Every structure is written in structure tokens, then in C-alpha cells.
Amino acid sequence: MTSKEQKLIFLNVIFATSLVIANVLAGKLVAFSDNFVVPAAVVVYAVTFLITDIVHEEYGKKQAKQTILFGFAAQIFASIMIYLGYLLPVAPFAQESQAAYEELLGQNARFVLASAAAYLTSQFVDVYIFATIKKITRNRFKWLRNNLSTATSQFFDTSIFITIAFIGTVPNIWMMIVSQYVIKLAIAVIDTPLFYLFTRKHRREQAKQEEHQQSA
């Protein structure tokens, strides 16, 4: 197994793990002020878009789509296992643990639907925009395709998830959408150096290939 294959496996593992953790954290709302409320999952979920872009840049559009589908399968599997754990009979001396289990891991139908709809829509939008910009710019301006694809896909992700999961239960849902989107945009800008760091070898190899083609 080559180092490039090992890197892909590592990225897929982190991607799937981030998705599962994000679903666990999604039910907790964090308030930074009266009007700035976001789900606790906002940071860890934003990592998935960085990984999608890295995989796309390093391994191509087809592999990026496969990573998305692997992540979706991991979400479904985790949800099934969590539900099976809920159904198992609790020990008589540990009744309190069942309530804690339900509070921490219990997932209602709205959250599952919101997560699936937002995830599939936003991730495939990210891949499409990333590929389009990469083609238009002829592989130049990595920062542009990384940030623009993430910014657009995060808008879809935020709007779809918050609307389905919290409409009718949160007093100012639009402020919640704006709050989460602002944080995600900030994270997208911050993770740009990481995108360059994890794709620097690919860029050097691409430059060598271009030089070879020009000299041939």
C-alpha cells in the first residue's frame, strides 16, 4: 500500500468520524449572545468540507463523490447502532443511564431527515462547484475553488438543516441560520492554509508534469 493510498484511507476515516460526531452534537445549541445561536456541531461538521476538497484535489471528482457516499453510509450505520442500543434492556440498577443515553444520543425523525437532506445536497454542491472552478481556472487559484465551493455548499447545508430541524421550535430561525453560516465562513477562510498544506505535494507533482509536457 502506497503512502497516497494510506492518506486517502486516513482522510475517509476522519471524514466519517466527523460526520458521526456532528450528528451527536447537533442537538446541543450554543449561545454566544441573545441573537447568536448555533448547534455545537458547527465546527466539527465544517471539517468535512475541507476533507472533501482535499480528496477532490488529490484524487479527483469521482473519489470525492465516493467519500461522500462512504460518509453517508457511516451516518446510517451509526444511527442504526444507536437505535439498537436504545432498544436493548437497561440493567435494573442503572435506570438513570437510559435517560442519559436518550438525552445524549436520541435522534428524532426531524434531525435524521434534516441531517441527510443537508448533507447530501451540500456535499454534492461542493464537489460540483469545486470541479467547475478548477476547470475554468485550469487548475490555478486553489484558494478560490476551496473557499467558493465551501461557502456556497455551506449555505445550502445551513439553510436546509436548520429549517428542517428547528423550524417551529426556535424563535428566530433566520438569525440562527445567519449565525451558523457566518461561523462556517470564518472556518472556511481559516482552513485555507490547511488545504494548501495537505495538497502541496500534489501541486509539485502537477507542476513537474506540466514542465515535462512543455519540454516534450
N, C-alpha and C positions, 0 to 999 in steps of 0.2 A: 504494500500500500504506500503510495507516494504522499509526500507532505501536503500536496494540494488536496488530495482526497481526504486526508485527515482533517484539514482545515474546514472542508465542506461539512464533514460529519459534526465537527465541533460547532459550526455556525447553526446547523439544523437542530442540534441539541439545545443550544441556548435559545434559539427561536421558539421551539416548542415549550421549553420550560417557562419562558417569559409569558407566553400566552396563558398557560395553566395558572401561573401565579396571578396574572392580571385578572382572570376570572374570579379568583378567590378574593382579591382585594376590591373588586368593583363595587361591592355593596356598601363599603365604608365611604362616607362623604367627609371630605376635609374642608374646613372653612378657614380661609386666611383673613377674611373680613366678612361683613354682613352680605356683601354682594359678590364675593369671590369664592365660590364653592365648586370643588372638583372631586371626582372619585379618586380614591387612594391609588388606583391602578394606573393613573395617567403617566407616571414616569416609566414604569417597567414596560407598559404597552408600547410606548414610543420607541423603545429599543428594537421592537420587531421591524419597524420600517427601515431603520438603519441596517439591520441584518439583511432584509430583502434587497436593498440597494447594493450592499456588498456582494451578495450572491449573484445578483444580476450583472454587476460589473465584472466579476471574476469568472463566472461560469455560464453566463448567458441567460436570455429571457426564458427559455424552456426550463432550465433548472430553478429559476426564481419561482416560476409557477408551481413546480413540483414541491418546493419548500413550503409554499403557501398551503398546498393540499395536505402535506405531511402535518403541518401545524393544525389544520382543521381536524384531521383525524385524531391528533393528540387531545384536542379540546373535547371531542365527542367521547373518546375513551375515558378521559378524566371525569367527565360528567356522569358517565355510566357507573364508574367505580365508586364515585362519591355517593351516588344514589343507592347502590347496593350496600355500601357501608351504613347508610341511614336505615335500610330495611333490616339489617342484622339485629337480633335481640340484644339489648343492653344488659349488662350484669346488674343484679338487684342492688348491689352496694355502690353502684356508680351511675345512678339515675341523673345526677347533675351533668355528667359528661354528655349525655344525649342532648340536653338543651344547649350546651355549649357547641356541640357538633352542628346542630341545626342552625344556630345563630351565625357561626363562622363559615360553614360550607353549604348551607342550604341555598339552593338556587331555584327561584321561581321561574315559571314559564316565560315571563316577560324578559328576564335577564338573559336566559338562554337564547331566545329569539333575537333580542337586541344585539347580543354579542356575535351571533352567527351572521346576521344580516350586515352589521357594520364591518365585521372582519373580512368577509368575502368581497364585499363591494370595494372597500378602501384599498385592500391589498392588491387586487387586480387593477384598480385605477392607478395605483403607484407603479406597477410594472409597465402598464401601457404608456403612461406619460414619460417614465424614465427611458423606455426604448425609443419613443418618438423624438425626444430631445437629443438623445445620443445619436440618432440617425441624422437629424437636421444639422447638428453641430459637428458631425463627422468625428465623433469621439473626443472632441475638445470640451473644455469648460465643465469638468466633473462636478464642481461646486454647484453649477446651475441645475443640472439634472437631478442631483442629490436633493437640493433644497426645494426646487419647484415641484418635483414629484411628491415629496413628503408633505409639503404644505397643502397641496391640492387633495391628496388622499386623506390627510388628517382632518380636513374639513368635512369630507364625506363620513369618515369614521365617527367624528364627534357628533355631528348632526343626527346621524341615524341612531347611534347607540343611546344618546341622551334622550332623544324624542321617544323612542320605543320603551326604554327602561324607566323613565321618570315622569313622563307626561301625566298630569293629574295628581302627582304626589309631591312635586316640588313647586313652591310658589312662583318663582321666576325662572322658568326653564331656559329662556333665551340668555339670561345672564350666566347661567351655568354652562351653556354651550360656548359662549364667548370666553368665559374664564378658562375653560379647559383648552380651547383652541389656542389662546394666547400662550399658555404654558407649553403646549406642544410645539408651537412655532419657535419658542425660545430654545427648547430642547433640540429641535431640528438644526438650528444655527450652531448650537454648542457642539453637536456631534459631527459637524462637517470635518474637523481635523481628524476624528476617528475614522471617518470614511476614507480620507486620504491615506491614513496610516495603514489601514487594512488592505488597501488596493494599490499600494506603492509599487510592489513587485510586479504586479500585472501591468502597470503603466510602463515600467522599464522594459519588460519583455515586448510590449506593443511597440515601443519606440525602436527597439532593435530590429523588429520585423519590418517596420516602415523604412528604416535605413537600408536594410538588405534589399528590399524591393526597389528602392531608388537607385541603388548601385548596380542592380542586375541588368 
